[in-house]
Amino acid sequence: MKKKVLCVLLAASMAATALAGCGSSSDDSANAPAAEESGAPAEEASGEEAPAAETSGEEVTITYWGWDSNFYDPMFAAYTETHPNVHFEPVATEWGDMLTKAQQALASNSELPVLVPMDNALLENWKKMDIMEDLTTLGLNPDDYSDVYIKKATTADGKVIGVFENVAPSGIAYKRDMAEQYFGTSDPDELFEIFSSYDAYIEKAADVAADGKFMFHSGQAVAEWLYWASEVPTQTDNTINYTEKMTDVFSKLIAMRDTGAVDTYQNGTPEANATYASRDHIFYPCPDWAITYYIKGNDPDGSGNWGIMKAPVSYSHGGTALGITKASTDEQKAAAYDFIAWVTADPTGAAESRDKVGYISPYKALVGDAAFSRREADEEYFGGEDIGALYYQDIMQAMKVADSSTWENEVVSVRNDVAQQIMDDSSMTLEQALANGKDELTQLVTDSEITIE
C-alpha cells in the first residue's frame, strides 16, 4: 500500500476515536479483563464517599494535558473554589497527540503531567507504558465503582491506573415524528419491541427507503455501533481477532446498505452533523455523552422531537479515565487523587460534573441512585422521557464490554475506513471488505509477534 494511503489511515485513526473519550469517540473500548462483566451498580456499594488521600493544605500545582476543555475547565474551577491551595495548569493537547507527547517526554527525560486523561480506546497503551500510579495506594477502593469501568483501567497484575470520569451506556436515539410516520409509534418501549434485533432494522427499511429517506445517516456510525456492541474481543493473547470481529460488523452493515437503510455520509463531518436537524434520517446510535456533543449540539431546535430506546444489545461506547503519573511528588499525588475522588465520588463534585458537563459518575452509590442519575434537564428535550432511568438503571444492568487491545486504535481506524468503502461501493462484498481491511491493518500493526486472523 502506498505511503499516502498509510498516512491517511493513520490520520483517520486519530480522528475516528477522538470523540469517544470526551464524548468518546471516539471509539473505543478498552479492556476489561472480563469481557462479560455487568456494569450494574452493586447492592453492596458502601454509599459513602471515597476516602481522599491525605493532603497537607500546602500550595500544590497539578499539571494536566488533555483535549476535553468542556470537562476540565469547569471542573478545575469548581474544585479550586473550595481548595484554593491547589493550582491547575492545563495544557490543551489534541487527543491524537497524547500518547506521542508522553512517549517523547519519557525519551527526553522531560516532565510528565501529574494528572492524565486516558481515552478508553488507548487504555491498553497507557498500561503498557507503565508510568501511571496504582490508585489503590492512594485510597481508592475499586469495589466502590462500576465493575465494567474499573476493570477497563486495571492492569493484568491488578493495579488500577485510572478512574473513569463518566459511564457511557449507549442506546439508539430517534426522531419521534419520523418514527410515528413509518412505524406507527414514538414510544421507546414499543419501538424496542419492533427493533429488538439487528434484522429488524434491515426488514423495516423498505418503506423508509421508498420515500428517499434512511434509517441511519452514516455507514461509519453504524459500524461504530456494531463494533462496540460486539462481544468478540479485539485481541486474544498475541492474536488480533480481526476476521471474526469484523465479520460481525461488516456483514450487518452490508445487509443494511443493500436494503437502503443507511446513507453515505462520513461520520462526524459537518455534512453528517447537519442531518440531525433534517427530516431525512431516523436513528442515531447514542452513548449518553452524545446527547450533549451531538444531538442537542446539532439540533438545538429539536426539543420534544427526540427519543431514546435500547439497542438490540446493550453496550458501552467511550469514556475517559483519570490517572496520576508515578513521577509526581507525594503532595501532587495526594492532591490529584483528592480531585479524582471529589469529581467521581463526592456527591458535590459529581453533581457539578453531572450538571455542568453531563457526565454521570461510575461510583456505584451515585450511578445506582435514580434521583442522582436522573437527567431531568434533558427530559423535556426528549419528549418527557426519563432517559436517566433508561441509561443508568436499564441499559447498564445488561451492558457487556469485550476485551480490547494495544492495537485498538489501528483496528478502529481500519473499521472506519472500510465502512466508508462499503458505502461508497455498493457492489463490495463481505469477502472484499474483509480482505481490504486485513491488508490495511497489516500495514499498521508493526509488532512481529502479533498475528492478525
VOGU-122466 format. One record per residue: residue in one letter; x, y, z of N, C-alpha, C, CB in turn. Coordinates in steps of 0.05 Angstrom, whole numbers, plus 5000, padded with zeros to 4 digits. Each point is the difference from the previous one (the first is absolute). Glycine has a CB too. Layout:
# VOGU-122466
AXYZXYZXYZXYZ
...
# end
This chain:
# VOGU-122466
M501749765000498350245000501750255000496449755024
K502950454961501650234997500250165027498750034951
K503550125052500450155025497750205004504949954995
K494150174983497950195003497549885012501850244960
V497649525032497649865011500549945030499049804955
L503450115052500649945027499850255018503049634984
C497950605005499850255016497150075004504450154981
V494049814998497150065003498849835022499850144951
L501049605049498949825020500950085028500149634966
L502450455037500950095026498550255010504449804990
A495150384991498550245007497149935008502950274969
A496049555015497349915006499949865027499049964951
S503149905055500149855026499750195023502949664980
M498350585018499850195021497250125000504850114997
A494249964980497350134998497849815008501750304965
A498649455028497949815004499349975029501449764959
T500650255058499549955029500050255016502149574994
A498450664995500450245016497550085015503450144968
L494349795023497650105013499149825022498750214958
A502349565044498849815019500750055028500149694965
G502250405041500750045028498750245012504249774992
C495950444994498750245010497249994993504150264997
G495449614988497449964992500549834979497950425015
S504649314997500849854994500450004984499049885018
S501350144958500449904976499749884996501450114995
S500149985013501049854988499049785001502850215003
D498649644992499449734999501349885022499450014953
D499749825051501249885019499149795015501550364998
S500249495014499549815020502749945011495849814980
A504350185044502549925011499449765015502050455001
N499949425008499449745009499549975028502549854965
A495350025037499449895025501149725000495950285006
P505549645015501049735000497849804996503750155030
A493949914979497749824994498250144981500349785045
A499250104931498550134979497050015006503549864968
E495549975049497149995003499250085029499849644965
E501550565046499450085027497950214999504649905015
S493450085002497850205000501050265011496749645006
G502350584983500650275010498050095021502250114957
A496049725051497850085018501150085028496949704975
P502050505037500850075027499449765019499150494991
A502849455026499749775017498650085026504149794980
E494450045032498550065024502050055023496149744984
E506250145014501850025022501750255000500149515001
A499350684981501550255000499750145027499250054951
S502950075058500050105027498250245005504649855003
G494950314975498350235003501550235013496149705004
E506450265002501650225012501950114979499749785046
E501250464959501950124982502749855001497850455006
A503649554972502649874999501950165018499249824953
P502550045062501950155017502050154983499449665036
A501050584971502050164986502849955011496550364990
A505549684994502749985010500650225020501549784957
E500350185061500650205020501450244986500449655036
T498450584966501250244988501050195022497049954960
S505250195034501250175021498850275002504249754992
G494450344988499050275000502050204989497149885038
E505450034957502050174988499450054971503449825032
E497850404957499650064972501149774983500450505010
V498049424970500949784982498950054972500049685039
T501750264942499350044972499649744986502650434999
I495149544987499349764986500150064970497149835038
T504950064948500150034971498349794987504750195003
Y494349884973498049834986500350044970496850025040
W503249764946499750014971497249894993505149964992
G493550164989497449894993498650154978499649845045
W498450034943498650114977497250105006502749704972
D496250225050497250055006499650235019499049524992
S501250724997499750245016497250035011503650224974
N494549655013497250015011499849865027498350004953
F503749825052500149885027501950145018499049564979
Y503550485013502050095019499750305008503049654981
D496150515001499750295008498050035022501150134953
P496449785045498150045022500749845025496650094966
M504549675030500649835024502450105016498149614975
F503950485011502350125015499150255015503249824966
A495250355020499150255013498249945024500250234956
A498149575042498249945022501649895024496349914968
Y505749925026501549885022501750215015500249574974
T501050615011501750205014498450205016503249954963
E494250075033498450175017500149915029496950104962
T503349655043500149895028502849895006495249894998
H506650124983502849915004501950214989498649504999
P501450745012501650224988503049955000496450305015
N504649505000502849945000500949844976499850025050
V498349874935500649844977499850164974498349595024
H503850414961500150154975500349814976502150405024
F496149624958500149824976501350154977495949765015
E505850104970501350114976499449824977503750225028
P494049814959499349834978501450094974495549915021
V505349904963501250064974498249864980504850035018
A493950124965498349894979501649824982497050405002
T502249354996501549804984498049844984503749975035
E496850014939498149854983500049715009500850324962
W496849565035499649725007502249834987495050085005
G505449964969501949834985502950045007496750004964
D503950215052502850065007500749915028499750394970
M498349515046500549945028502249795004495350125009
L504549664978502049785004502750084990496449674996
T503650454980502650084988501450215017498149914955
K500450285056501250205017501149885025496850344982
A501849465030501149875024502549844993495349985019
Q504649884959502349844991502550184995496949664980
Q502650575008502250194995501150115026498050124956
A500349935063500950105026501749795014495950285004
L503349474995501649795012502749974986495849765012
A504250254962502549974985502050225005497449764965
S501550485040501850245004500450065029498550184957
N500449655061500250045029498750265008504249735001
S493750354984498550245007497849945020501050194954
E497850025056498049975021497349914989502450355027
L496449454985497349924994498050155016501749544988
P495850485003498050135016499349835025498150224959
V500749905060499149865024497549844994502150355030
L496049784958497349894995499749954970498150245041
V501049514952499949934972497249884994505049914999
P493650194981497649874990500749784980497350435008
M501849334996500749784983497549904985503849875031
D496150184943497649924985499749705001500650404970
N496949525030499249725001501449834979495750155017
A504649964958501249854978503049965004496550184970
L504749975048502950005002501049905028500250374967
L497949545049500849915027502149785000495550145016
E504349674966502049794999502850114994496449684985
N503750534999502650124994501250145025498550064952
W499750085063501050125025500949795020496850394992
K501849395009500949795018502749904992495249865008
K505250104967502649904990502350185006497549764964
M502050515036502150195005501049995029498150294965
D500249625053500749965028501050255014501149534989
I497550695006500850265012497850105019502750114959
M495149745044497850105016499949875028497550074958
E501850085062499949915027497649815005502150445014
D498349375003497849835009498450165020502749574993
L494950505000498450185017499149875026498450224958
T501749515043499349885026502050075022497949624974
T504550465018502050085020499450285011503449724977
L494750425010499350275009497350005014502750194962
G496049585040497449995014497749904984501750375026
L498749574949497849904983499149735009501750274962
N495649695041498949745004498549924974499550075051
P501749754933498849944974497149905002504549894984
D494849985039497349895003497950225001501949615024
D498950644980498050225001499150094972502150145043
Y499349764937499550104972498949784983503650345005
S494949744974498949804981502149814990496550344987
D502949405015502049804993501150034971497749705032
V500550364949500850024972502350214997495349874986
Y504350365027501950224995502649975017496150294989
I503649605035502449945015501849804986497550105042
K501249694947501649794987501350104975496949665018
K501950534968501350114977502650145007495550074979
A504750045045502350155008501949845019497350424995
T502349325006501649825017502049844984496249985033
T506350024975502149864986499749705006503150405002
A498549444983499949715004500949925028500949954951
D500850215062500949935027498450155021504549914982
G493250205011498150105020500350295008500049555016
K501650604970500350295006497850164986505149945006
V493650245009497950164988501350274993496349775027
I504050294948501550244991498250244994503549694982
G493850275020498350224994497249965011502750104960
V495950125043497150005007498650154978500949985051
F497049904938498650134978498550245010499649564977
E500550665007498550245006497049954998503850274983
N495549544999497249964994499549724991499550484988
V498049435014499249754987499050074972498749795045
A501150014938499350064972498149794989504450224994
P493449725020498049824988498850114975498949835046
S500450004935499250094974497349894991504850044988
G493650124999497549924989499750094971498050015046
I499650014944499450104974498150245002500649534979
A500450705013498350244999498450004974503350265029
Y494349874972498350004977498450264999499849495000
K499350584976498250234997497149905002503450244970
R495249885049497349905006498050034977500950125047
D499350104939498050044978500449794978499950495011
M502649454982500549804979499449725010503550294982
A496949655044499349745010497049964999504050015030
E494550204977497049984998499249954971499550315040
Q501749834942499349984971500449724989501150494995
Y501249405011500849754987499449755017503550264976
F496449765050499649775017497650015018504949954999
G493650274999497550025015500250065029498349694967
T504150365043500350075029502650155004497449595013
S502650575008502550135008500749935029499150384968
D499449435043500649905027502549835000495050025011
P506950045007502549854999499749705006502350415014
D495949525004499649715005498849864976499550105049
E498550034939498749884977501949984976495650185016
L506150024981502049994978502049785005499450494992
F501449475033502049795006498849734994502150285035
E495349694969498749744993500249954970496850065039
I503050164946500249974971502949954991496050314995
F505949835018502849994992501749875022499350424973
S499849345035501549865021502249824988495950015028
S504449994946502149854987501250164977497749575011
Y504850364982501250144977498549964974504449955023
D494549814974498549944976497650184996501549535004
A497450565018497650184998500750264986498249795041
Y504250314963500850254987500249954970502450155041
I498449614951500249934972497249974988504549785008
E493850075006497449934990498150244998500649555019
K499750654998498350235001500950234983498749865045
A503550104940501250234985498550064975504349885019
A494249934970498950034973498150244997500449514995
D497750525024498150224998501450275003496549705018
V505550314999501550255004501650074975500349915049
A501149894940501650044976498250084976503449675017
A494250224982498250074978499350294998498149545004
D502150605019499550295001502650164996496049925030
G506249944964502550144998501250085026498550174957
K500649715065501150055027501749765009496050295011
F505349745012501949805010499549945029503350154966
M497349615042499949935028502450135014497849564990
F504650434998502450115012501450194981500549595028
H501050604982501350204983502849924990497450345025
S503849464988502849954994500849715005501050475012
G500249404967501049735004502249995021498949914953
Q502750305049502150005021498750005028503150254968
A494749905035498750015026498849735007499050494993
V499849384987498949735004502249805007496250114968
A506049905018502249825006501250055028501149994951
E499050265056501050075027498249885021501950434983
W495549605014498049875018500449705001496750374990
L503349504987500249715000502749905012497150004959
Y505050165037502649925010500050005031502150204959
W496950015053500050015029497949825013501750474997
A496349464988498049815010500849714997496550344989
S505649614995500949734995501349895025500750104951
E498849655055501249875023502649854992495549955020
V505450074955502549884992502350175010497849804958
P504150095057502250165010501850084976499949765044
T501250484957501750104979502649834998498250465006
Q502849465017502549845000499949785021502550404984
T498549375009500349785019502949915000495249854993
D506250185029502849955002501550174978499249525017
N502250364965501450154979498650004973504249895023
T493250064978498449984975497850225000501049504997
I499150664982497850194996497849854985503150414998
N494549595014497849844989498550174978499549755044
Y502050334936498950194980497749874985504550214996
T495949564992497949894983497449945015503649804972
E496650085051497649945016498550265008502249585016
K499350614994498750255010498950164976503150015039
M498450014940499150174977497849864983504550215000
T495549525000497849864987497450075014503049624986
D497150395041497750085016499050284992501649715038
V500350474957499350284994499250044971503250145036
F498649774946499650074971497649844988504950094997
S494649675012497849854989497350145005502649575006
K497150545018497550145006499950274985500049785045
L502350364953500050254986499349964970503450185032
I497749624956499549944972497049934996504749844993
A494250015025497149934998498350255002500949555020
M499950644998498550255002500350174976500549985050
R502050034940500550154975498349904977504750095015
D495149654982498649894977497050035001503749674997
T495250395027497150065001499550305001499449575024
G502750594973499650294999499650125027498149954956
A502849915065499550105028502050225007498249565012
V504150464975502250175009500950194978501549645031
D498850624977501050204982503049995000496050295008
T505349884975502949974995501750225013498749784958
Y500250385060501650215012502349885016495950295002
Q506349854998502349935018499450115027503350004962
N496849835058499250075027501650235011498649535007
G500150665006501450225013500750234983501849665029
T497750334945500550234983497750205003502549714967
P498050555025497850205002497549914985503550355004
E496949524973497749914985498449785015502550114957
A499049715056498649795015498650125025503549674984
N497950525029498850125023497550164994504550035020
A495350084956497650154992497649824998502950324975
T497449425022497749824997498449985026502549744966
Y498750325057498549985025497550184999504349895025
A496050344962497750195000498349974975502850315026
S497849504957498449964976497849795005504050124971
R494449835010497949795003500449794978496850335020
D505849594977500749794981501049755012501050374968
H499749635058501249785013498749965028504450074975
I495149685032498449955024501749945025496449834971
F505549985027501449895023502950095001496949604998
Y504150435027502850075005501049845024499350474980
P502749365017501149875024500950225020501649604972
C497850365053500250225019501049925028496450224975
P506349795029501049995028499050245015504149734986
D495850265040498850225015501450274995498649675035
W504150334961501450254996499250134973503749825028
A495350024953499350114974497650185001501949594979
I496550395043497850185003500950294998497649665029
T504550404986501150275001501750064975499949985050
Y501949844943501950064980498949984972503449835030
Y494650014965498949964973497150084997503249634996
I495050265019497250044995499150295006499249515010
K501150575015499250275006501850214987498249835043
G504350104953501950184987499350054971503549855032
N495549954955499550024971497050054994503849704992
D494550275027497150054996498950165024499549574972
P501450675031499250165024497050065000504550205001
D494249794976497250064999498349755000501150414975
G500149365030498549744999498749915025503249884966
S496750305054498949925026497249884997502750365022
G496849424991497549864999499749804978498150405020
N503649614960499849824977501949775001498450384974
W503149595048502049785001499149805022503750314984
G497049445011499749795020502449835000495050014995
I505349815025502249815002498849735008503450365012
M497549434975499249735007502549835002495550054977
K504149715034502249815002500849904972498449865046
A504150074951501049864976499549705004503550364991
P496649484988499649715003501949885020498549994953
V503950115049502049915020500950255016501549604971
S498250395055500850235016503150015001495849975028
Y505350264968502950034998501050265010499849704961
S502850325043501350255009501850104977499949855049
H500150414948501650124979501250265010497149804964
G505550195041501550245007500750025029497750224963
G503150025045500850055027502950065003496449705015
T504350445006502850085005500749955029499850354963
A502449535043500949945027502150205008499049514995
L500850605030502050185011502049845016496650375001
G506049684993502149875014502250195009499049594974
I502850315042502250175011502649874994497050165037
T504949994953502649894993501749945024499850264958
K501849525040501749915022502150215007499249534986
A501650634994502250195005499250245016501949854958
S495550185048499150235015500949985029496050044970
T504150195043500850005029497749895017503150404992
D497549535032498049905018497750215004503549715023
E497350544979498050215004498250034976503250245030
Q498049744946498450014976498249764997503750264978
K497349515028498349764999497650025018504049734989
A496550375036497850025019497950204991503249895036
A497750344953498150204991498549914975503050355020
A498549524962498749914975498049785006504150114974
Y496549715045498149795007497650125014503749665003
D496750545013497850135014498150124979502950105040
F498250014938498350114979498449774986503350384993
I498149405001498649774987497749905018504349874977
A496350105049497949915019497750205001503549755026
W497250514974497950215001498250004976503250285027
V498049694949498450024976498449744993503450334983
T497449455030498649754994498449895023503649904968
A497350145057498849875023498750195020503349654994
D497650595007498850205018497450104987504650145018
P493249844995497450094988500150284989497749695030
T503850494983500150284991501550014974499950175047
G502549714952501650024976498749844977504150055028
A494949724978498749844979497550144989501749595021
A496950564996497750154990500950234982497549885042
E504850244965501150214982500549894973502150245039
S499249524960500649874974497449934985504349825020
R493850084995497449944987498750254989499449615032
D500550604983498450234992501550184980497849995045
K504850024957501550184982501149864976501250265040
V499349484961501249864978498149794988504450075021
G493749834995498249794991501149735005498350304966
Y503649675052501349755006498749885026504350154978
I495249595021499149855024502349825009495150014984
S505650025041502249865012499649705001501050405027
P501149444970499849715003500049915029502349954957
Y497750235062499949935029497349875005503150385013
K496949374997497549845002497850145016502949604997
A497850535025498050125017498750244986502549855040
L498750264940498950224985498649924975503550295019
V497849554964498849914975497649825006504450044976
G495649835047497849825008497750155013503249645004
D497250625001497950165013498450144978502950085041
A494649824956498350104978499650305002497749574999
A502250545025499750295003502550154990496849935039
F505549974969502550134992500549984970501949905045
S497649874943500749954972497750094981502949625014
R495050484997497850104983500950254984496649825032
R503050174942500950234983497550174995503749734977
E495450405044497550154999500250244980499249875047
A503250254951500350224982499749924970503050215034
D497449544961499849904972497249884993504949915002
E493450065018497549854996498150154981500649815045
E499350454958498250154982500949974971499050335036
Y503649684960501149974972499249734989503850315011
F496149495006499449734991497149925005504749875008
G493650334989497149955001499049905026500249904953
G501150185069499249925027501049725008496050284994
E505649604990501049735006502150015023499149864952
D500749955066502049985022502449854989496450005036
I505350154950502349874987502149915020499250284960
G500949845064501849915020499449725009500550475015
A496949474989499349725008500749814977496350185029
L503349904946500649834978503049934999496250194974
Y505550025027502949964998501149865025500350414971
Y499149695053501649925023498849785017501650465000
Q495849494997498849785014499349774981498150325033
D501249744942499249794981502449904983495450204999
I505749974985502249924982502449905016498450334966
M502349815055502449925015499649735014501150485007
Q496549444998499549745012500949774982496250205026
A503649854948500549784980502650054984495149924997
M506250305008502350084983502449825003498450475004
K502749454974502449844999502250134983497249585006
V505350375000502250134986502049784993499350445025
A501549554949502049814991502850095007496949874963
D504949935040502850075004501250154977500449595028
S501650584978501150184981502949934994496950365016
S504649844973502649944989501750265000498249634972
T504550335029501750234997499950104971503049835036
W495850014946499750074972497150094994503749684988
E494850385033497250084996499750244981499149835047
N502650364957499850244983500349944970501750275039
E500249554956500549924972497649844989505050005009
V493949825007497849844991497650194995501649605026
V498050594991497850194997500350164975499550025050
S503050074944500650154976499249844975503750245024
V497149514976499449834977497049964997504449765005
R494350195018497149974999498650244988500349715041
N500650524968498850254990500550044970500750205045
D501749744946500750034972498449804982504650165014
V495349594994498749804984496950045000503749675010
A495350425013497150065000499250214979499949895049
Q501850314947499550204980500349884972501550365031
Q500549464965500349864975497449844993505049975007
I493949905013497649844996497750184990501549685036
M498350564976497850184993500550134973499250085048
D503349974945500650134974499949814977502950325025
D497549424980499949804979497849805006505050064991
S492749984997497749845006500349704992497250414995
S504949544989500449724992502049855017499050144954
M502250005066502149885016498749775017502650435001
T498749344998499049775015501449995028499149754957
L499850075060501349965026502849914997495549905020
E505049914962502749894995501950224992498149564987
Q501050624995501850224991500550195023498249954953
A499850115062500350195022502049895021495350174993
L504449575013501849885020502950004989496249715017
A504150234958502749994988501350275000498649614971
N499950605021501050275000500950085028497050124961
G501349835058500750085027502449855012495250105006
K505049644988502349855010502650104988497049605006
D502950474969502450114987500850275013498749784957
E499450395048500550265013501149965028496450214972
L502349615043500849955028502949895001495249925013
T505549914968502749894999502150234997498249574980
Q501050645005501850234997500450155026498550034952
L499549975065500050165024501249865024496150244982
V503549505020501049855023502949924996495349825009
T506550305006502849984994501449795018500050474985
D498649415034501149815018500149724986498350275041
S504049624955500349754986498949765016503950194977
E495649855049499049785017496949994999504150055029
I494750154958497150014999499049864974500050435027
T498149394976498849874977497250124995502649585009
I496850474966497450104992498449784987501850474995
E496049455017498449784989497250114994502749665026
# end
